[in-house]
Amino acid sequence: MKNKTPIKIKKCAVKLADAPVRHHLVHLFWQLAPAFTRWAESHMEQKNLTPQRLRLLIPLRENGAMAMSALRDELGVTATNITALVDALEKDGFVKRKPHKTDRRSTMIELTAKAEKEWDQNCSQFRDQVSEIFLDFSAKEQEEFKKLLEQMRNALVKENILKEV
């Protein structure tokens, strides 16, 4: 993680089976992230609330109105991504933009009453359904997995990839 020089992609001489465990972990994350998103999407009853959109609604629900830049940092996405998410949520009536009280350059995003209603009606059920994927883990394994993922998140915060919350 300390080497920040760009990596030139060459044909891999080492097969994954012979690679270090950390290479297997990278491969697994690349496989699992989109698969988990598909799993989550398959449990969405409200089709206009995707897992990506819910990720944006969570900090707004927990913190109240937030600046677009703060949402971008919170989610670890680009300004283009956050704008597209906010645009779609605004179009569907889940968020609204409002000017910042003291900074003319900043736009605040807040939940609408529609979003609050949808959250109350659907989000707890959705989280319960999606979290069923972890039922094959014992309680102890779930806790250990959580700790390891938090450790990975902390490493990404340290590398300024994610914002500390």
Secondary structure, 3 states (H helix, E strand, C coil): CCCCCCCCCCCCCCCHHHCCHHHHHHHHHHHHHHHHHHHHHHCCCCCCCCHHHHHHHHHHHHHCCEEHHHHHHHHCCCHHHHHHHHHHHHHCCCEEEEECCCCCCCEEEEECHHHHHHHHHHHHHHHHHHHHHHCCCCHHHHHHHHHHHHHHHHHHHHCCCCCCC
